Amino acid sequence: MTSWESKAVLDSKKKLRTRLATLPYAEKLRLLEAMRERHRAISAAQPKSAVAPLK
C-alpha cells in the first residue's frame, strides 16, 4: 500500500468515526444489533471446531 493509499484509508476512517459520533443513540443501537445479527449468521455458517476457541 502506498503512502497516499494509507492516507486515503485513514481519512476515510476519520470521516466515518465523525459521522458515527453524530448519530442519535437509537441509531447507534440499531447498527449494533445489525452487527450482532451478521456475527450470528457468520458464526452459524462456520464449521464447528473440535477445539474450544480461546477467550
C-alpha atoms as a printed R data frame, in Angstrom:
   type eleno elety resid chain resno       x       y      z
1  ATOM     1    CA   MET     A     1   0.000   0.000  0.000
2  ATOM     2    CA   THR     A     2   1.397   3.367 -0.960
3  ATOM     3    CA   SER     A     3   1.507   6.318  1.398
4  ATOM     4    CA   TRP     A     4  -1.299   8.130 -0.438
5  ATOM     5    CA   GLU     A     5  -3.459   4.995 -0.201
6  ATOM     6    CA   SER     A     6  -2.717   4.807  3.533
7  ATOM     7    CA   LYS     A     7  -3.657   8.470  3.928
8  ATOM     8    CA   ALA     A     8  -6.890   7.911  1.997
9  ATOM     9    CA   VAL     A     9  -7.808   4.976  4.242
10 ATOM    10    CA   LEU     A    10  -7.046   6.941  7.404
11 ATOM    11    CA   ASP     A    11  -9.025   9.961  6.143
12 ATOM    12    CA   SER     A    12 -11.962   7.712  5.309
13 ATOM    13    CA   LYS     A    13 -11.879   6.125  8.764
14 ATOM    14    CA   LYS     A    14 -11.805   9.557 10.407
15 ATOM    15    CA   LYS     A    15 -14.838  10.695  8.388
16 ATOM    16    CA   LEU     A    16 -16.730   7.527  9.296
17 ATOM    17    CA   ARG     A    17 -15.925   7.924 13.003
18 ATOM    18    CA   THR     A    18 -17.091  11.542 12.905
19 ATOM    19    CA   ARG     A    19 -20.327  10.568 11.155
20 ATOM    20    CA   LEU     A    20 -20.990   7.736 13.604
21 ATOM    21    CA   ALA     A    21 -20.329  10.019 16.567
22 ATOM    22    CA   THR     A    22 -23.057  12.403 15.419
23 ATOM    23    CA   LEU     A    23 -25.728   9.701 15.101
24 ATOM    24    CA   PRO     A    24 -28.550   9.591 17.637
25 ATOM    25    CA   TYR     A    25 -28.233   6.967 20.354
26 ATOM    26    CA   ALA     A    26 -31.159   4.920 18.956
27 ATOM    27    CA   GLU     A    27 -29.472   4.698 15.554
28 ATOM    28    CA   LYS     A    28 -26.230   3.519 17.178
29 ATOM    29    CA   LEU     A    29 -28.182   0.762 18.925
30 ATOM    30    CA   ARG     A    30 -29.806  -0.239 15.617
31 ATOM    31    CA   LEU     A    31 -26.367  -0.503 13.998
32 ATOM    32    CA   LEU     A    32 -25.089  -2.564 16.930
33 ATOM    33    CA   GLU     A    33 -27.998  -5.001 16.602
34 ATOM    34    CA   ALA     A    34 -27.342  -5.325 12.859
35 ATOM    35    CA   MET     A    35 -23.678  -6.171 13.587
36 ATOM    36    CA   ARG     A    36 -24.770  -8.782 16.138
37 ATOM    37    CA   GLU     A    37 -27.092 -10.392 13.580
38 ATOM    38    CA   ARG     A    38 -24.283 -10.544 10.999
39 ATOM    39    CA   HIS     A    39 -21.981 -12.071 13.621
40 ATOM    40    CA   ARG     A    40 -24.580 -14.744 14.429
41 ATOM    41    CA   ALA     A    41 -25.057 -15.550 10.733
42 ATOM    42    CA   ILE     A    42 -21.309 -15.819 10.119
43 ATOM    43    CA   SER     A    43 -20.781 -17.924 13.245
44 ATOM    44    CA   ALA     A    44 -23.580 -20.285 12.277
45 ATOM    45    CA   ALA     A    45 -22.097 -20.754  8.793
46 ATOM    46    CA   GLN     A    46 -18.628 -21.710 10.042
47 ATOM    47    CA   PRO     A    47 -17.837 -25.370 10.706
48 ATOM    48    CA   LYS     A    48 -17.577 -26.263 14.379
49 ATOM    49    CA   SER     A    49 -14.078 -26.930 15.651
50 ATOM    50    CA   ALA     A    50 -13.184 -29.868 17.886
51 ATOM    51    CA   VAL     A    51 -11.049 -27.484 19.953
52 ATOM    52    CA   ALA     A    52 -12.734 -24.794 22.024
53 ATOM    53    CA   PRO     A    53 -11.737 -21.267 20.968
54 ATOM    54    CA   LEU     A    54  -9.636 -19.155 23.291
55 ATOM    55    CA   LYS     A    55 -11.448 -16.375 25.108
